[in-house]
Amino acid sequence: MIAYARFIKQLISSKLYRPDGTVETTKDPAVWTLAHRGYSGSGRLDVWVSPSKKTALHEDAKLAMACGMDEDEQATELFATGRFEQVLQRYEETHPETHLLRVQAAFLQTTDDPVPAGL
C-alpha cells in the first residue's frame, strides 16, 4: 500500500433531494485539510493534509491553543474535554475575520482531460 493512500477517503460531495423523497448521494475522493491564516507569514494561507477528520480537528485545536486560545477559559475547558470542533468555533468567535483556522474536506480533481499546454 502506498503510504499516502490512507489520506484519501471517499467523502460525500453532493446530495440531491428529489420531490418523491429519495436522496441521491455522490461520493468522490478527498482529503481532510487544516487551513490556517494567522499572525505570521504576511497573511499567507498554510494548508496541511491529515489522514482523518478526527486527526485534523485535534491538530487544528492544538494550533488554536498555541495561537492564544490557551488564555481563553472556555477554549481551555473545551480542549481538555476533547471538544475540538467547538475550540475552533471559539477561535473564530474571538478573532477578526482576517484570521482563519478551519478543517474541511478538499476534493481531488480527477479529470481525464489533458492539461492545456503552458499550464
Secondary structure, 3 states (H helix, E strand, C coil): CCHHHHHCEEEEEEEEECCCCCEEEEEEEEEEEEEEECCCCCCCCEEEEECCHHHHHHHHHHHHHHCCHHHCHHHHHHHHCCCHHHHHHHHHHHCCCCCEEEEEEEECCCCCCCCCCCC
